[in-house]
Amino acid sequence: MHQQDQGRGSVSRRDFMKTSALAAGGVVMSASQLAGAHLTGAGEIKIGLIGCGGRGTGAAMQALSTKQNVKLVAMADAFRDRLDQSLANMSNPEYSDYTGPDGSTIKDRIDVPEEHKFVGFDAYKKVIPLCDVVLIATPPGFRPEHFEAAVAAGKHVFMEKPVATDAPGVRRVLAAAEEAKKKKLNVVVGLQRHYQTVYREWVERLHNGAIGDIHTARVYWNSGGVWVRDRATLEKEAGRKLTEMEYQMRNWYYYNWLCGDHITEQHIHNLDVGNWVMQKYPVRASGMGGREVRKGKDHGEIFDHHYVEYEYADGSRMISQCRHIKGCVNRVSEAFHGSGGMAPEPGTILTPSGYTIWKHRDRNDPNPYQVEHDELFAAIEKGEYKYEDATNGAKATMTAILGRMATYSGQLIEWDDAINSELSLMPKKYAWDAEPPVKPGPDGFYPVPVPGVTKVL
């Protein structure tokens, strides 16, 4: 986490787009074609977890619930209490009734001795050499550096979304993704709708012309919001005052260098589906947003609502809404309109007159969070190079960042300008007594972006 902007020259939109695979997964190669790739084969597959929060714990449990001979051997987190809680949760049979083909439980598949528990900003460096597959679930701002390190070491990767919080971070991930391709390393990114049966079937039909030429996408993540960890409670639990860096790390969702705002951390799922169906990425965006309700000192600097209109090169549009305000209409979904019909929600396709011509009805679909790992570890066991999600993960992340730039500034933002931005949100130094990129004022409140005033490029 010590390098800053890794931009090496400008990136044209044509070059940026042309290598992209919009659907998850990539070309399949047999083991005989994978000379030099780090592939475990049929032996034990060792897993290392970097980032031991709720999502990291869930990802590790899903990896340990696959059919392959897997074992968790190392863990890393900035905080020891998070690591210990994660390990306790995974070892608790109440959290999973999984039984492997050999009769093993998740607890049986965990072998993390004390010397393989690493804490601090550099802890990730100690996990990577010990494993075959790295699970990256740290706050998003750290993911570019962690992904780079895993790829440099020749490891397969599961990485949560989003994969960065600023354009320099996105460029780092794109560069590392190219290295992963050269090394034939499987990379799965946690945009799990690509692994969800209803989405796979729905998108395939839309790509095959079920509603004609698609001209409009509508995507939503409107909800009551997520957790907040207030400073007073955290300091009471710690029995001392926290440094500003430690407090922001504990309450990471509310700081852009760590989270990227909820349009990036959460709404990326829906924006990604929009791009997937449209089979392209936007060329520009404009929008509006602000803080209407979530205005407390512990709410950091992020907005509680965003509205963005994305434009694609052919003139088609994606209309985006995301909101974290309680008591309002909730919707987490996507819809598409075409020349020959509409798809008002995942798994449904209608004629122009509103007649249903297809509806997904399978109520026994597998959990897509589990499918991500089932397919990744099956490919690794077989010695196949099959999954190259990092490129699309980076571009989906950039789509969200583009929207954030538009709402924060109130300006029309071009993709080329956004992706080539040199504005890094990351700290210059990583230490508990170091200065984070944003600090509260004398009144305890953090500076908040002001449309029409804030500069994002």
GIHUCOR-V960869 format. One record per helix or strand of 2 or more residues. SS is the DSSP state (helix for helix, strand for strand). FROM is the first residue (numbers start at 1). TO is the last residue. If there is no record, write none. Layout:
[[SS	FROM	TO] [SS	FROM	TO]]
This chain:
[[helix	13	18] [helix	31	33] [strand	45	50] [helix	54	64] [strand	70	77] [helix	80	91] [helix	93	95] [helix	107	109] [helix	114	116] [strand	117	119] [helix	124	128] [strand	133	136] [helix	140	152] [strand	156	159] [helix	167	183] [strand	187	189] [helix	192	195] [helix	197	207] [strand	214	223] [helix	231	238] [helix	244	250] [helix	252	254] [helix	262	265] [helix	268	278] [strand	284	290] [helix	297	299] [strand	305	311] [strand	317	324] [strand	331	338] [strand	341	343] [strand	348	350] [strand	356	359] [helix	368	382] [helix	390	409] [strand	413	414] [helix	415	419]]
